[in-house]
Each structure stands twice: as C-alpha cells, then as structure tokens.
C-alpha cells in the first residue's frame, strides 16, 4: 500500500459530506465545515469548544434546509 500525502488524502475526502460547525468563521477556515474520516484538534476555551461540538452534532442530523434526516452514522463526543 503506497503512502500518500495529507493533501492527497484531503482531496479524496472532498466529496464526503460536510457538517457545519455552526460558526461561520470556523466553517470558512475548514472550507465549509467538518468532513467524515478526518481528525480535528480543537484547542481553546472549553465552553466555546463544547458549544461548537454540540452544534455540529445537531447540524449533522439536519439537511441543508434544516429538515431532519435519518442515517446510520454515529457521532463520537469525548
């Protein structure tokens, strides 16, 4: 199995669903939001990070029109 660069991996993952963080500035930095199968390190005030993760969890269950969607993926929040 050949190794690939992180940029190549990111480009492969571009087609995966994007989940909004609920924060416009963070979504802009993340090119739209969080993606499946990528690991993110969030650092800062615990209350702000908790709020972002909770919003992301809620938004992941909504489609682009904020209607509830059903799917089999699970969210891990530690």
Secondary structure as UniProt FT lines:
FT   HELIX           6..13
FT   TURN            14..15
FT   STRAND          18..19
FT   HELIX           24..29
FT   TURN            30..32
FT   STRAND          34..35
FT   TURN            36..37
FT   HELIX           46..59
FT   TURN            60..61
FT   TURN            64..65
//
